[in-house]
Amino acid sequence: MLVLAGSLVCLQLGSQQLRLQDAAAVTARALARGDAAPTYEGAARSTSTQGDLLCARLSLAAQPPLFVPLSAQSCALA
């Protein structure tokens, strides 16, 4: 039973990380085009530039029941 619970938590973490990475990519592309960036519920956003690239980083604080902070970064050509 404990193994099943651990597996489900890992699956949920992976799923949430993928959604966060997709949201970071959409945010970076929108900001590079000069459009309004969408928001991801509960995530803090920061932006930076690296040469011709505009990068967006989304971070989620640790939340119950997972208690693991997540972050994702994506860059787009500005």
KOLSEKE-809191 format. One record per residue: residue number from 1; residue in three letters; x, y, z of N, C-alpha, C in turn. Coordinates in nm, 2 decimals. Layout:
BEGIN
i NUM	aa ALA	nx X	ny Y	nz Z	cax X	cay Y	caz Z	cx X	cy Y	cz Z
...
END
This chain:
BEGIN
i 1	aa MET	nx 0.08	ny -0.12	nz 0.00	cax 0.00	cay 0.00	caz 0.00	cx 0.09	cy 0.13	cz 0.00
i 2	aa LEU	nx 0.19	ny 0.12	nz 0.08	cax 0.28	cay 0.24	caz 0.08	cx 0.35	cy 0.26	cz -0.05
i 3	aa VAL	nx 0.39	ny 0.16	nz -0.12	cax 0.45	cay 0.17	caz -0.25	cx 0.35	cy 0.23	cz -0.35
i 4	aa LEU	nx 0.23	ny 0.19	nz -0.35	cax 0.12	cay 0.24	caz -0.43	cx 0.10	cy 0.39	cz -0.41
i 5	aa ALA	nx 0.10	ny 0.43	nz -0.28	cax 0.08	cay 0.57	caz -0.25	cx 0.20	cy 0.65	cz -0.30
i 6	aa GLY	nx 0.32	ny 0.60	nz -0.28	cax 0.44	cay 0.67	caz -0.33	cx 0.44	cy 0.68	cz -0.48
i 7	aa SER	nx 0.40	ny 0.58	nz -0.55	cax 0.39	cay 0.59	caz -0.69	cx 0.29	cy 0.69	cz -0.74
i 8	aa LEU	nx 0.18	ny 0.70	nz -0.67	cax 0.08	cay 0.80	caz -0.71	cx 0.13	cy 0.94	cz -0.69
i 9	aa VAL	nx 0.20	ny 0.96	nz -0.58	cax 0.26	cay 1.09	caz -0.55	cx 0.36	cy 1.13	cz -0.66
i 10	aa CYS	nx 0.44	ny 1.04	nz -0.70	cax 0.54	cay 1.06	caz -0.80	cx 0.47	cy 1.09	cz -0.94
i 11	aa LEU	nx 0.37	ny 1.02	nz -0.97	cax 0.29	cay 1.05	caz -1.09	cx 0.23	cy 1.19	cz -1.09
i 12	aa GLN	nx 0.18	ny 1.23	nz -0.98	cax 0.12	cay 1.36	caz -0.96	cx 0.22	cy 1.47	cz -0.98
i 13	aa LEU	nx 0.34	ny 1.45	nz -0.92	cax 0.45	cay 1.54	caz -0.93	cx 0.49	cy 1.56	cz -1.07
i 14	aa GLY	nx 0.51	ny 1.45	nz -1.14	cax 0.55	cay 1.45	caz -1.28	cx 0.45	cy 1.52	cz -1.37
i 15	aa SER	nx 0.33	ny 1.50	nz -1.34	cax 0.22	cay 1.56	caz -1.42	cx 0.22	cy 1.71	cz -1.40
i 16	aa GLN	nx 0.24	ny 1.75	nz -1.27	cax 0.24	cay 1.90	caz -1.24	cx 0.36	cy 1.96	cz -1.30
i 17	aa GLN	nx 0.47	ny 1.90	nz -1.30	cax 0.60	cay 1.95	caz -1.35	cx 0.58	cy 1.97	cz -1.50
i 18	aa LEU	nx 0.52	ny 1.88	nz -1.57	cax 0.49	cay 1.89	caz -1.72	cx 0.40	cy 2.01	cz -1.75
i 19	aa ARG	nx 0.30	ny 2.03	nz -1.67	cax 0.21	cay 2.14	caz -1.69	cx 0.28	cy 2.27	cz -1.66
i 20	aa LEU	nx 0.37	ny 2.27	nz -1.56	cax 0.44	cay 2.39	caz -1.53	cx 0.54	cy 2.43	cz -1.65
i 21	aa GLN	nx 0.61	ny 2.32	nz -1.70	cax 0.70	cay 2.34	caz -1.81	cx 0.63	cy 2.40	cz -1.94
i 22	aa ASP	nx 0.51	ny 2.34	nz -1.97	cax 0.43	cay 2.39	caz -2.08	cx 0.39	cy 2.53	cz -2.06
i 23	aa ALA	nx 0.35	ny 2.57	nz -1.94	cax 0.31	cay 2.71	caz -1.91	cx 0.43	cy 2.80	cz -1.92
i 24	aa ALA	nx 0.55	ny 2.76	nz -1.88	cax 0.67	cay 2.84	caz -1.89	cx 0.70	cy 2.87	cz -2.04
i 25	aa ALA	nx 0.68	ny 2.77	nz -2.12	cax 0.71	cay 2.78	caz -2.27	cx 0.61	cy 2.88	cz -2.33
i 26	aa VAL	nx 0.48	ny 2.86	nz -2.30	cax 0.38	cay 2.95	caz -2.35	cx 0.41	cy 3.10	cz -2.30
i 27	aa THR	nx 0.45	ny 3.11	nz -2.18	cax 0.48	cay 3.25	caz -2.12	cx 0.59	cy 3.31	cz -2.19
i 28	aa ALA	nx 0.70	ny 3.23	nz -2.21	cax 0.82	cay 3.29	caz -2.28	cx 0.79	cy 3.33	cz -2.42
i 29	aa ARG	nx 0.71	ny 3.25	nz -2.49	cax 0.68	cay 3.28	caz -2.63	cx 0.59	cy 3.41	cz -2.64
i 30	aa ALA	nx 0.50	ny 3.42	nz -2.55	cax 0.41	cay 3.54	caz -2.54	cx 0.49	cy 3.66	cz -2.51
i 31	aa LEU	nx 0.57	ny 3.66	nz -2.41	cax 0.65	cay 3.77	caz -2.38	cx 0.75	cy 3.81	cz -2.49
i 32	aa ALA	nx 0.80	ny 3.72	nz -2.56	cax 0.90	cay 3.75	caz -2.67	cx 0.82	cy 3.82	cz -2.78
i 33	aa ARG	nx 0.70	ny 3.78	nz -2.80	cax 0.62	cay 3.85	caz -2.91	cx 0.56	cy 3.98	cz -2.86
i 34	aa GLY	nx 0.57	ny 4.01	nz -2.73	cax 0.52	cay 4.14	caz -2.68	cx 0.37	cy 4.13	cz -2.64
i 35	aa ASP	nx 0.32	ny 4.01	nz -2.64	cax 0.18	cay 3.98	caz -2.60	cx 0.17	cy 3.98	cz -2.44
i 36	aa ALA	nx 0.05	ny 3.98	nz -2.39	cax 0.03	cay 3.96	caz -2.25	cx 0.05	cy 3.82	cz -2.22
i 37	aa ALA	nx 0.12	ny 3.79	nz -2.11	cax 0.16	cay 3.66	caz -2.08	cx 0.04	cy 3.60	cz -1.99
i 38	aa PRO	nx 0.01	ny 3.47	nz -2.02	cax -0.09	cay 3.41	caz -1.94	cx -0.04	cy 3.38	cz -1.80
i 39	aa THR	nx -0.13	ny 3.36	nz -1.70	cax -0.08	cay 3.33	caz -1.57	cx -0.11	cy 3.18	cz -1.54
i 40	aa TYR	nx -0.03	ny 3.12	nz -1.45	cax -0.04	cay 2.99	caz -1.41	cx -0.08	cy 3.00	cz -1.26
i 41	aa GLU	nx -0.19	ny 2.95	nz -1.22	cax -0.25	cay 2.96	caz -1.09	cx -0.15	cy 2.92	cz -0.98
i 42	aa GLY	nx -0.11	ny 3.01	nz -0.89	cax -0.03	cay 2.98	caz -0.78	cx 0.12	cy 2.99	cz -0.81
i 43	aa ALA	nx 0.16	ny 3.02	nz -0.93	cax 0.30	cay 3.02	caz -0.97	cx 0.35	cy 3.17	cz -0.97
i 44	aa ALA	nx 0.48	ny 3.18	nz -0.92	cax 0.55	cay 3.31	caz -0.92	cx 0.62	cy 3.31	cz -1.06
i 45	aa ARG	nx 0.63	ny 3.43	nz -1.12	cax 0.69	cay 3.44	caz -1.25	cx 0.81	cy 3.54	cz -1.24
i 46	aa SER	nx 0.92	ny 3.50	nz -1.31	cax 1.03	cay 3.59	caz -1.32	cx 1.08	cy 3.58	cz -1.46
i 47	aa THR	nx 1.14	ny 3.69	nz -1.51	cax 1.19	cay 3.69	caz -1.65	cx 1.33	cy 3.74	cz -1.65
i 48	aa SER	nx 1.40	ny 3.70	nz -1.75	cax 1.54	cay 3.74	caz -1.77	cx 1.57	cy 3.74	cz -1.92
i 49	aa THR	nx 1.68	ny 3.80	nz -1.95	cax 1.73	cay 3.79	caz -2.09	cx 1.87	cy 3.73	cz -2.09
i 50	aa GLN	nx 1.89	ny 3.66	nz -2.19	cax 2.02	cay 3.60	caz -2.22	cx 2.06	cy 3.62	cz -2.36
i 51	aa GLY	nx 2.13	ny 3.72	nz -2.39	cax 2.15	cay 3.76	caz -2.53	cx 2.03	cy 3.79	cz -2.60
i 52	aa ASP	nx 1.99	ny 3.72	nz -2.71	cax 1.87	cay 3.74	caz -2.79	cx 1.75	cy 3.67	cz -2.73
i 53	aa LEU	nx 1.77	ny 3.59	nz -2.62	cax 1.67	cay 3.51	caz -2.57	cx 1.60	cy 3.58	cz -2.45
i 54	aa LEU	nx 1.47	ny 3.57	nz -2.45	cax 1.39	cay 3.61	caz -2.33	cx 1.34	cy 3.48	cz -2.26
i 55	aa CYS	nx 1.38	ny 3.47	nz -2.13	cax 1.35	cay 3.35	caz -2.05	cx 1.24	cy 3.38	cz -1.95
i 56	aa ALA	nx 1.15	ny 3.29	nz -1.93	cax 1.05	cay 3.30	caz -1.82	cx 1.07	cy 3.18	cz -1.73
i 57	aa ARG	nx 1.07	ny 3.20	nz -1.60	cax 1.08	cay 3.10	caz -1.50	cx 0.95	cy 3.10	cz -1.41
i 58	aa LEU	nx 0.89	ny 2.99	nz -1.40	cax 0.77	cay 2.98	caz -1.32	cx 0.81	cy 2.89	cz -1.20
i 59	aa SER	nx 0.77	ny 2.93	nz -1.08	cax 0.80	cay 2.86	caz -0.96	cx 0.67	cy 2.84	cz -0.87
i 60	aa LEU	nx 0.66	ny 2.72	nz -0.83	cax 0.55	cay 2.68	caz -0.74	cx 0.60	cy 2.65	cz -0.60
i 61	aa ALA	nx 0.55	ny 2.71	nz -0.50	cax 0.60	cay 2.68	caz -0.36	cx 0.55	cy 2.54	cz -0.32
i 62	aa ALA	nx 0.61	ny 2.48	nz -0.23	cax 0.57	cay 2.35	caz -0.18	cx 0.43	cy 2.36	cz -0.12
i 63	aa GLN	nx 0.34	ny 2.27	nz -0.17	cax 0.20	cay 2.28	caz -0.12	cx 0.16	cy 2.14	cz -0.08
i 64	aa PRO	nx 0.07	ny 2.13	nz 0.01	cax 0.01	cay 2.00	caz 0.05	cx -0.06	cy 1.94	cz -0.06
i 65	aa PRO	nx -0.07	ny 1.81	nz -0.08	cax -0.01	cay 1.71	caz 0.00	cx 0.13	cy 1.67	cz -0.04
i 66	aa LEU	nx 0.18	ny 1.73	nz -0.15	cax 0.31	cay 1.69	caz -0.20	cx 0.43	cy 1.75	cz -0.13
i 67	aa PHE	nx 0.42	ny 1.87	nz -0.09	cax 0.53	cay 1.94	caz -0.02	cx 0.66	cy 1.94	cz -0.09
i 68	aa VAL	nx 0.66	ny 1.96	nz -0.22	cax 0.78	cay 1.96	caz -0.30	cx 0.77	cy 2.09	cz -0.39
i 69	aa PRO	nx 0.87	ny 2.18	nz -0.38	cax 0.86	cay 2.30	caz -0.47	cx 0.90	cy 2.26	cz -0.61
i 70	aa LEU	nx 0.84	ny 2.32	nz -0.71	cax 0.86	cay 2.29	caz -0.85	cx 0.90	cy 2.42	cz -0.92
i 71	aa SER	nx 0.98	ny 2.41	nz -1.02	cax 1.01	cay 2.53	caz -1.11	cx 1.04	cy 2.48	cz -1.25
i 72	aa ALA	nx 1.01	ny 2.57	nz -1.34	cax 1.04	cay 2.54	caz -1.48	cx 1.08	cy 2.67	cz -1.55
i 73	aa GLN	nx 1.17	ny 2.65	nz -1.65	cax 1.22	cay 2.77	caz -1.72	cx 1.22	cy 2.74	cz -1.87
i 74	aa SER	nx 1.18	ny 2.84	nz -1.95	cax 1.18	cay 2.82	caz -2.09	cx 1.22	cy 2.96	cz -2.15
i 75	aa CYS	nx 1.29	ny 2.95	nz -2.27	cax 1.34	cay 3.07	caz -2.34	cx 1.28	cy 3.08	cz -2.48
i 76	aa ALA	nx 1.26	ny 3.20	nz -2.53	cax 1.22	cay 3.22	caz -2.67	cx 1.30	cy 3.33	cz -2.73
i 77	aa LEU	nx 1.32	ny 3.32	nz -2.86	cax 1.40	cay 3.43	caz -2.93	cx 1.32	cy 3.55	cz -2.93
i 78	aa ALA	nx 1.37	ny 3.66	nz -2.88	cax 1.30	cay 3.79	caz -2.87	cx 1.32	cy 3.87	cz -3.00
END
